Each structure stands twice: as structure tokens, then as C-alpha cells.
Amino acid sequence: MSATSLRLVAHGHTAALRQARFGGDDSLDEGGRRAALALSPAGTGRRQGHAVACLSSPAAAAVETAHALGLAPTVETALTDCDYGDWTGRSLAEIAASRPDGLREWLSAPDAAPHGGESVVALRRRVGRWLDAQRGAGRRVTAVTHPLVIRVALVHALDLPLAAYRQFDVAPLAVVRLTDHGPRWQLRLDAAPAPADW
């Protein structure tokens, strides 16, 4: 089996992300679009590197981020954001005011889904299956997705307790690199994204 190099990229800023809203399918806002374009080979004056596979969440912000980076994404449903059920589109402040017990439950119990959508446990299962399928493929993959998806992917890849996902803070356009070596994924933290290597 050949090693796989996997870059997980958080999509750029959206209005919902700036307003701490759960889920939704917003496009990039103007700041998010400019920031993503600035990271592209064209935006940095660098040439595109050799071809890599690009996968993307179906969400508009993820697809638009991939295009802004100069990539041609293929939609991968396993990279979809958590299903927040009836909380989708509502702000954290709104839920804290209207359903404080439900919010506390969701934040403290990864198997809880008080919103009627997907629990963090279910999200980790979905993302973990996808991540496991990437091992040994011997290719370079850039996957543009959501911060929570990246957080649970890291927990799965590093074989950490699920509660550790709360300790990862994934900013818009953050890049996490994983490579599979032997029986485990290895986390690599680069000095800065290398646009020519997208």
C-alpha cells in the first residue's frame, strides 16, 4: 500500500460563520472570498503544482473555497457538515436563550442530538469511515470541508477520546495535513500553506 497525503482545508468565512450560526449553506462572504483567492497560486504569483485530487463538502462555501484556491472539486458527501436539525441557521445565542438545556446536553454529551439532527458520535463515524478509506491510496488529496468535520477527523486520525474535539480550534482556511505511515495517520504542521502544492 502506498502512502496518502491528505490536506484538510476549512472553508472560508461566511456570514453564518461570523455570526456563530449552526450549519446552513451560505456562500463565502466577500472577506472569505478575498482570503481564499489570496492563497491561490494565481493570487500569490506562484504556478500551480502538480495535479492533486480535490474533494469538497457539498456546501456552497466549501465548493467556492476550492474554486478560489484554483482547484476543481468533486463533491464528497462524507465531508458534509454536521446535520444540526432544527438548529440549522440559528445562532448559538438564540439556542442558548431558547433551549439552554439542549445546548448544554449537546456540548457535554457527544452522543446527544437534542436538535433532532446528527450527534458528534455519528459525525465521527461518518468522517472516520471516509478517512479510513483514504489510507493506502497513494495519492495527494485536498479536502475542503467544515471546521467541525476537521476537528472530528483529527480525533479519529490520532485515535483520541472523542471529547478532545472540543480542544481543537479550526479557523477559516486553516490547513491540516495528514499522511498515513504504517498503521496510523501522522499529523504534519507546516510553517505556512504552500499554494503551489494545492
Beta strands, then each sheet from edge to edge (+ up, - down):
strand 1: 5-10
strand 2: 53-56
strand 3: 74-75
strand 4: 140-145
strand 5: 175-181
strand 6: 184-188
sheet 1: 3+ 2+ 4+ 1+ 5- 6+
end
